[in-house]
Amino acid sequence: MAALTPGAVAAVFTGRWGNAAPATWNTRRSAVRAFVSWCETRWPLGADPLAGVGPRHQPSDTTRAIPYGDLDELLRRRSVPLREKTLWRMLYETAARASEVLALGVEDLDRPQRRARVVSKGGNTDMIYWAAATARLLGRYLAGRSSGPLFLTTARSRQPTPRRDLHGPTGQARLSYRTAAALFGRHSEGWTLHQLRHSSLTHLAEGGASAVMLQAKSRHRDLRTLGVYTRPGPEAVAHLTDNQFDRR
């Protein structure tokens, strides 16, 4: 651990990802930050090892919705752990915010009806809904578990943890947003958890869902805020072009 100095870490980042895209740089930085946070609970590190590795600006991207084919490939990938696959599929099918889903307990789920109550922005209680793929994954992931946080850490928690964030029988804690975001970025090479919500709404809009239904699904209070989500992606525009001009 003594070798984990700001200079050494900065040298590794510059050597390996100095010419990488900002999203790749920031994803790697988030992964190391999660590791450093874990280390700090066990050993005094002194100076912040990431003091010389700042985040890079990511320019805004009007194609933030993930192409459906790319997303489907990721969600079917055998190398993705069951917990992550369940979380990502649930975020996509519900179009919910990651913080809302990560705050769920097993008791909050109405699995026969494929729905759950979440506390959304502003403290409102809303309902989210998922489809058959999430339902199947939930059955495998929970494996009969009926209480505790829905998504758990892989190891027993070694820190004092509120009871609501702990699964008593195993000692596992609630999965944090930081860890979930870092894992998604690592497996997807730079995508963010918010892009799952964005992609869900964009794909629904491309499939013909009305603005009113999209508002109900997303739980936006103002229709005007849906504009950024309902912009068709490149694949949809290409498909429209092929259909309209190739058949003339």
Contacts in CASP RR format, 6 or more apart in sequence:
PFRMAT RR
TARGET T0000
AUTHOR 0000-0000-0000
METHOD contacts of the structure
MODEL  1
MAALTPGAVAAVFTGRWGNAAPATWNTRRSAVRAFVSWCETRWPLGADPL
AGVGPRHQPSDTTRAIPYGDLDELLRRRSVPLREKTLWRMLYETAARASE
VLALGVEDLDRPQRRARVVSKGGNTDMIYWAAATARLLGRYLAGRSSGPL
FLTTARSRQPTPRRDLHGPTGQARLSYRTAAALFGRHSEGWTLHQLRHSS
LTHLAEGGASAVMLQAKSRHRDLRTLGVYTRPGPEAVAHLTDNQFDRR
1 39 0 8 1.000
1 43 0 8 1.000
1 45 0 8 1.000
4 36 0 8 1.000
4 39 0 8 1.000
4 45 0 8 1.000
4 49 0 8 1.000
5 47 0 8 1.000
5 49 0 8 1.000
6 47 0 8 1.000
6 48 0 8 1.000
6 49 0 8 1.000
6 50 0 8 1.000
6 51 0 8 1.000
6 52 0 8 1.000
6 53 0 8 1.000
7 52 0 8 1.000
8 49 0 8 1.000
9 32 0 8 1.000
9 49 0 8 1.000
9 50 0 8 1.000
9 52 0 8 1.000
9 53 0 8 1.000
10 52 0 8 1.000
10 53 0 8 1.000
13 25 0 8 1.000
13 28 0 8 1.000
13 29 0 8 1.000
13 53 0 8 1.000
16 28 0 8 1.000
17 24 0 8 1.000
17 25 0 8 1.000
17 28 0 8 1.000
18 25 0 8 1.000
20 28 0 8 1.000
22 56 0 8 1.000
22 57 0 8 1.000
22 58 0 8 1.000
22 59 0 8 1.000
23 58 0 8 1.000
23 190 0 8 1.000
24 189 0 8 1.000
24 190 0 8 1.000
25 55 0 8 1.000
25 56 0 8 1.000
26 55 0 8 1.000
26 56 0 8 1.000
26 58 0 8 1.000
26 190 0 8 1.000
27 182 0 8 1.000
27 185 0 8 1.000
27 186 0 8 1.000
27 189 0 8 1.000
27 190 0 8 1.000
29 50 0 8 1.000
29 53 0 8 1.000
29 54 0 8 1.000
29 55 0 8 1.000
30 178 0 8 1.000
30 181 0 8 1.000
30 182 0 8 1.000
30 185 0 8 1.000
31 182 0 8 1.000
31 186 0 8 1.000
32 49 0 8 1.000
32 50 0 8 1.000
32 53 0 8 1.000
33 50 0 8 1.000
33 178 0 8 1.000
33 182 0 8 1.000
34 178 0 8 1.000
34 179 0 8 1.000
34 182 0 8 1.000
36 45 0 8 1.000
36 48 0 8 1.000
36 49 0 8 1.000
36 50 0 8 1.000
37 178 0 8 1.000
39 45 0 8 1.000
41 158 0 8 1.000
41 159 0 8 1.000
62 231 0 8 1.000
63 233 0 8 1.000
63 234 0 8 1.000
64 195 0 8 1.000
64 198 0 8 1.000
64 199 0 8 1.000
65 195 0 8 1.000
65 198 0 8 1.000
65 199 0 8 1.000
65 202 0 8 1.000
65 203 0 8 1.000
65 229 0 8 1.000
65 231 0 8 1.000
65 233 0 8 1.000
66 191 0 8 1.000
66 195 0 8 1.000
66 196 0 8 1.000
66 198 0 8 1.000
66 199 0 8 1.000
67 233 0 8 1.000
67 234 0 8 1.000
67 235 0 8 1.000
68 199 0 8 1.000
68 203 0 8 1.000
68 235 0 8 1.000
71 92 0 8 1.000
71 196 0 8 1.000
71 199 0 8 1.000
74 80 0 8 1.000
74 88 0 8 1.000
74 187 0 8 1.000
74 188 0 8 1.000
75 85 0 8 1.000
75 88 0 8 1.000
75 89 0 8 1.000
75 92 0 8 1.000
77 187 0 8 1.000
79 187 0 8 1.000
80 88 0 8 1.000
80 187 0 8 1.000
82 137 0 8 1.000
82 140 0 8 1.000
82 141 0 8 1.000
83 141 0 8 1.000
83 151 0 8 1.000
83 152 0 8 1.000
83 154 0 8 1.000
83 175 0 8 1.000
84 180 0 8 1.000
84 183 0 8 1.000
84 184 0 8 1.000
84 187 0 8 1.000
85 137 0 8 1.000
86 134 0 8 1.000
86 137 0 8 1.000
86 138 0 8 1.000
86 140 0 8 1.000
86 141 0 8 1.000
86 151 0 8 1.000
87 101 0 8 1.000
87 102 0 8 1.000
87 151 0 8 1.000
87 175 0 8 1.000
87 180 0 8 1.000
88 184 0 8 1.000
88 196 0 8 1.000
89 130 0 8 1.000
89 133 0 8 1.000
89 134 0 8 1.000
89 137 0 8 1.000
90 96 0 8 1.000
90 101 0 8 1.000
90 130 0 8 1.000
90 134 0 8 1.000
90 137 0 8 1.000
90 138 0 8 1.000
91 98 0 8 1.000
91 101 0 8 1.000
91 193 0 8 1.000
91 196 0 8 1.000
91 197 0 8 1.000
91 200 0 8 1.000
92 196 0 8 1.000
92 197 0 8 1.000
92 199 0 8 1.000
92 200 0 8 1.000
93 129 0 8 1.000
93 130 0 8 1.000
93 131 0 8 1.000
93 133 0 8 1.000
93 134 0 8 1.000
93 200 0 8 1.000
94 101 0 8 1.000
94 128 0 8 1.000
94 129 0 8 1.000
94 130 0 8 1.000
94 134 0 8 1.000
94 200 0 8 1.000
95 128 0 8 1.000
95 197 0 8 1.000
95 200 0 8 1.000
95 201 0 8 1.000
95 204 0 8 1.000
95 217 0 8 1.000
95 218 0 8 1.000
96 118 0 8 1.000
96 128 0 8 1.000
96 197 0 8 1.000
97 120 0 8 1.000
97 121 0 8 1.000
97 194 0 8 1.000
97 197 0 8 1.000
98 177 0 8 1.000
98 180 0 8 1.000
98 181 0 8 1.000
98 193 0 8 1.000
98 194 0 8 1.000
98 196 0 8 1.000
98 197 0 8 1.000
99 177 0 8 1.000
100 118 0 8 1.000
100 119 0 8 1.000
100 120 0 8 1.000
100 128 0 8 1.000
101 118 0 8 1.000
101 128 0 8 1.000
101 150 0 8 1.000
101 151 0 8 1.000
102 150 0 8 1.000
102 151 0 8 1.000
102 174 0 8 1.000
102 175 0 8 1.000
102 176 0 8 1.000
102 177 0 8 1.000
102 180 0 8 1.000
103 118 0 8 1.000
103 119 0 8 1.000
103 174 0 8 1.000
104 116 0 8 1.000
104 118 0 8 1.000
104 149 0 8 1.000
104 150 0 8 1.000
104 151 0 8 1.000
105 147 0 8 1.000
105 148 0 8 1.000
105 149 0 8 1.000
105 150 0 8 1.000
106 142 0 8 1.000
106 145 0 8 1.000
106 146 0 8 1.000
106 147 0 8 1.000
106 148 0 8 1.000
106 149 0 8 1.000
106 150 0 8 1.000
107 146 0 8 1.000
107 147 0 8 1.000
107 148 0 8 1.000
108 116 0 8 1.000
108 117 0 8 1.000
108 118 0 8 1.000
108 150 0 8 1.000
109 115 0 8 1.000
109 116 0 8 1.000
109 138 0 8 1.000
109 150 0 8 1.000
110 116 0 8 1.000
111 135 0 8 1.000
111 138 0 8 1.000
111 139 0 8 1.000
114 129 0 8 1.000
114 130 0 8 1.000
114 131 0 8 1.000
114 132 0 8 1.000
114 134 0 8 1.000
114 135 0 8 1.000
115 127 0 8 1.000
115 128 0 8 1.000
115 129 0 8 1.000
115 130 0 8 1.000
116 127 0 8 1.000
116 128 0 8 1.000
117 125 0 8 1.000
117 126 0 8 1.000
117 127 0 8 1.000
118 125 0 8 1.000
118 126 0 8 1.000
118 127 0 8 1.000
118 128 0 8 1.000
119 125 0 8 1.000
119 126 0 8 1.000
120 126 0 8 1.000
120 219 0 8 1.000
124 219 0 8 1.000
126 219 0 8 1.000
129 217 0 8 1.000
145 167 0 8 1.000
147 167 0 8 1.000
148 166 0 8 1.000
148 167 0 8 1.000
148 168 0 8 1.000
149 164 0 8 1.000
149 165 0 8 1.000
149 166 0 8 1.000
149 167 0 8 1.000
149 173 0 8 1.000
149 174 0 8 1.000
149 175 0 8 1.000
151 174 0 8 1.000
151 175 0 8 1.000
151 180 0 8 1.000
152 167 0 8 1.000
152 170 0 8 1.000
152 172 0 8 1.000
152 173 0 8 1.000
152 174 0 8 1.000
152 175 0 8 1.000
153 172 0 8 1.000
153 173 0 8 1.000
153 174 0 8 1.000
153 175 0 8 1.000
153 176 0 8 1.000
153 179 0 8 1.000
154 172 0 8 1.000
155 172 0 8 1.000
156 170 0 8 1.000
156 171 0 8 1.000
156 172 0 8 1.000
157 166 0 8 1.000
157 171 0 8 1.000
157 172 0 8 1.000
157 173 0 8 1.000
159 173 0 8 1.000
161 173 0 8 1.000
161 174 0 8 1.000
165 173 0 8 1.000
165 174 0 8 1.000
166 172 0 8 1.000
166 173 0 8 1.000
166 174 0 8 1.000
167 173 0 8 1.000
177 193 0 8 1.000
180 193 0 8 1.000
181 192 0 8 1.000
181 193 0 8 1.000
184 191 0 8 1.000
184 192 0 8 1.000
184 193 0 8 1.000
185 191 0 8 1.000
185 192 0 8 1.000
197 218 0 8 1.000
198 228 0 8 1.000
198 229 0 8 1.000
200 217 0 8 1.000
201 214 0 8 1.000
201 217 0 8 1.000
201 218 0 8 1.000
201 226 0 8 1.000
201 229 0 8 1.000
201 230 0 8 1.000
202 229 0 8 1.000
202 230 0 8 1.000
202 231 0 8 1.000
202 232 0 8 1.000
202 233 0 8 1.000
204 213 0 8 1.000
204 214 0 8 1.000
204 217 0 8 1.000
205 214 0 8 1.000
205 229 0 8 1.000
205 230 0 8 1.000
205 232 0 8 1.000
206 232 0 8 1.000
206 233 0 8 1.000
206 236 0 8 1.000
209 217 0 8 1.000
211 223 0 8 1.000
211 226 0 8 1.000
211 230 0 8 1.000
214 226 0 8 1.000
214 229 0 8 1.000
214 230 0 8 1.000
215 223 0 8 1.000
215 226 0 8 1.000
218 226 0 8 1.000
218 229 0 8 1.000
220 226 0 8 1.000
232 240 0 8 1.000
END
